[in-house]
């Protein structure tokens, strides 16, 4: 069971890196031409400030225990809100950058820590190091393949297709992460007693 969970996490994360590897250049070029430096700065401030605050709370076991109770809901909301933002902000880059910054700094941060907590409490010692190294390596090779595809495609990928591909891949990754979260919990003995590449 644990081997299957590891495989799902690594394969889906690698697939996401491939998709984002060839779609991100198109998305960045499109939106960067429409947004100003102030908006980007505000987005960066919100992302860093919110993520820093959330992580400081999650460094305490009592807060992590509280959030674990609602972790699957948080993970689902993260995916849905991200998809809504990217799909409906094509004509308004401000909404995209500010919306993603807020989502990343809150929901994505909480869900990421919850999933990581589940992994760290189920895979231990050298096995955890091996898993993290393999996951990182596969994700990097995924980015490499995605970048190569991007070179071949060039400017032939339209912005609408790029955004739909990204939103779809995030949805698939979220389903895989929710699956991993529940299976890791089962391995640990069920309940909420215990205690990811994106």
TIBA-227989 format. One record per residue (C-alpha): residue in one letter; x, y, z. Coordinates in Angstrom, 3 decimals. Layout:
N
r,px,py,pz
A,X,Y,Z;
...
REM end
This chain:
198
r,px,py,pz
X,0.000,0.000,0.000;
X,2.732,2.460,0.978;
X,4.645,1.779,-2.247;
X,1.502,2.553,-4.242;
X,0.966,5.814,-2.354;
X,4.557,6.878,-2.997;
X,4.169,6.067,-6.685;
X,0.946,8.095,-6.982;
X,2.502,11.141,-5.299;
X,5.646,11.017,-7.447;
X,3.978,10.246,-10.787;
X,1.278,12.906,-10.487;
X,3.734,15.530,-9.217;
X,6.018,14.741,-12.165;
X,3.113,15.035,-14.594;
X,2.221,18.420,-13.110;
X,5.786,19.632,-13.575;
X,5.721,18.494,-17.202;
X,2.464,20.354,-17.909;
X,3.551,23.502,-16.085;
X,6.956,23.250,-17.747;
X,5.552,23.940,-21.213;
X,2.501,26.029,-20.285;
X,4.052,28.474,-17.777;
X,6.115,30.430,-20.352;
X,2.966,31.154,-22.363;
X,1.036,32.171,-19.239;
X,3.866,34.333,-17.876;
X,4.454,36.176,-21.134;
X,0.741,36.848,-21.552;
X,0.068,38.141,-18.053;
X,3.343,39.975,-17.539;
X,2.460,42.177,-20.489;
X,-0.799,43.160,-18.797;
X,0.214,43.706,-15.174;
X,2.285,46.427,-13.548;
X,5.097,46.149,-11.023;
X,2.959,47.421,-8.144;
X,0.437,44.616,-8.563;
X,3.219,42.007,-8.591;
X,4.751,43.557,-5.479;
X,1.423,43.514,-3.645;
X,0.893,39.873,-4.663;
X,4.363,38.930,-3.390;
X,3.766,40.756,-0.096;
X,0.418,39.003,0.414;
X,1.839,35.582,-0.452;
X,4.883,35.917,1.818;
X,3.012,37.594,4.663;
X,0.100,35.166,4.744;
X,2.278,32.072,4.282;
X,4.673,33.255,6.988;
X,1.823,33.865,9.415;
X,0.118,30.546,8.675;
X,3.386,28.616,9.010;
X,4.092,30.252,12.357;
X,0.729,28.969,13.627;
X,1.288,25.527,12.101;
X,4.617,25.227,13.929;
X,2.519,24.547,17.037;
X,1.094,21.044,17.477;
X,-2.212,22.361,18.805;
X,-2.914,24.313,15.601;
X,-1.843,21.420,13.358;
X,-4.178,19.110,15.267;
X,-7.027,21.567,14.727;
X,-6.373,21.948,10.993;
X,-5.999,18.177,10.478;
X,-9.654,17.781,11.291;
X,-10.537,19.863,8.233;
X,-7.527,19.042,6.034;
X,-9.432,17.263,3.211;
X,-11.913,20.149,2.971;
X,-9.023,22.633,2.871;
X,-7.312,20.622,0.132;
X,-10.500,20.507,-1.936;
X,-11.167,24.220,-1.476;
X,-7.589,24.997,-2.483;
X,-8.021,23.154,-5.786;
X,-11.461,24.594,-6.558;
X,-10.529,28.183,-5.734;
X,-7.307,27.949,-7.750;
X,-9.214,26.607,-10.766;
X,-11.837,29.358,-10.505;
X,-9.172,32.052,-10.264;
X,-7.124,30.875,-13.251;
X,-10.130,30.131,-15.448;
X,-11.966,33.404,-14.826;
X,-9.094,35.871,-14.637;
X,-7.880,35.744,-18.225;
X,-9.060,39.307,-18.823;
X,-8.042,40.653,-15.420;
X,-4.447,39.861,-14.397;
X,-4.863,41.750,-11.130;
X,-7.480,39.262,-9.966;
X,-5.212,36.397,-11.022;
X,-2.074,37.563,-9.215;
X,-3.790,38.795,-6.054;
X,-6.156,35.827,-5.929;
X,-3.424,33.219,-6.362;
X,-1.239,35.002,-3.814;
X,-4.005,34.872,-1.189;
X,-4.850,31.255,-2.024;
X,-1.200,30.154,-1.939;
X,-0.549,31.993,1.297;
X,-3.505,30.432,3.099;
X,-5.214,27.295,1.791;
X,-2.282,25.920,-0.204;
X,0.089,26.484,2.713;
X,-2.194,24.740,5.203;
X,-2.887,21.796,2.888;
X,0.797,21.429,2.020;
X,1.777,21.197,5.686;
X,-1.012,18.719,6.438;
X,0.041,16.421,3.596;
X,3.709,16.740,4.524;
X,2.847,15.911,8.114;
X,1.105,12.741,6.975;
X,4.087,11.723,4.849;
X,6.642,12.461,7.578;
X,4.698,10.475,10.166;
X,4.291,7.430,7.931;
X,7.634,7.258,6.120;
X,10.625,7.438,8.433;
X,14.416,7.704,8.500;
X,16.352,6.648,5.405;
X,13.126,5.706,3.607;
X,11.869,9.282,3.983;
X,15.135,10.689,2.647;
X,15.032,8.283,-0.307;
X,11.414,9.172,-1.061;
X,12.055,12.925,-0.899;
X,15.138,12.623,-3.102;
X,13.340,10.497,-5.703;
X,10.313,12.792,-5.668;
X,12.509,15.876,-6.136;
X,14.510,14.193,-8.897;
X,11.407,13.099,-10.816;
X,9.845,16.561,-10.497;
X,13.020,18.190,-11.824;
X,13.150,15.779,-14.760;
X,9.468,16.548,-15.319;
X,10.305,20.246,-15.534;
X,13.128,19.377,-17.927;
X,10.787,17.416,-20.208;
X,8.154,20.146,-19.971;
X,10.719,22.779,-20.878;
X,11.764,20.708,-23.888;
X,8.167,20.444,-25.023;
X,7.866,24.202,-24.591;
X,10.859,24.724,-26.887;
X,9.280,22.519,-29.550;
X,5.898,24.234,-29.264;
X,7.360,27.732,-29.173;
X,4.631,30.345,-29.401;
X,2.135,27.875,-30.827;
X,0.316,27.348,-27.521;
X,-2.589,29.751,-27.006;
X,-3.227,31.236,-23.574;
X,-6.678,29.641,-23.198;
X,-5.289,26.146,-23.800;
X,-2.393,26.767,-21.415;
X,-4.708,27.911,-18.625;
X,-7.114,24.991,-19.107;
X,-4.219,22.514,-19.044;
X,-2.881,24.035,-15.822;
X,-6.277,24.055,-14.124;
X,-6.934,20.468,-15.187;
X,-3.552,19.300,-13.943;
X,-4.050,21.009,-10.589;
X,-7.404,19.217,-10.258;
X,-5.792,15.841,-10.994;
X,-2.967,16.552,-8.557;
X,-5.434,17.538,-5.849;
X,-7.362,14.281,-6.264;
X,-4.092,12.342,-6.027;
X,-3.052,14.238,-2.899;
X,-6.425,13.647,-1.241;
X,-6.094,9.942,-2.049;
X,-2.588,9.894,-0.549;
X,-3.758,11.773,2.542;
X,-6.528,9.265,3.289;
X,-4.372,6.202,2.556;
X,-1.553,7.518,4.747;
X,-4.061,8.046,7.528;
X,-5.309,4.461,7.118;
X,-1.763,3.097,7.320;
X,-1.173,5.061,10.490;
X,-4.163,3.403,12.100;
X,-7.145,5.554,11.124;
X,-8.628,8.593,12.783;
X,-6.766,11.848,13.100;
X,-4.099,10.709,15.502;
X,-1.027,10.893,13.275;
X,1.034,13.864,13.412;
X,4.208,16.757,-0.843;
X,5.909,18.523,-5.243;
X,3.640,21.423,-6.383;
REM end
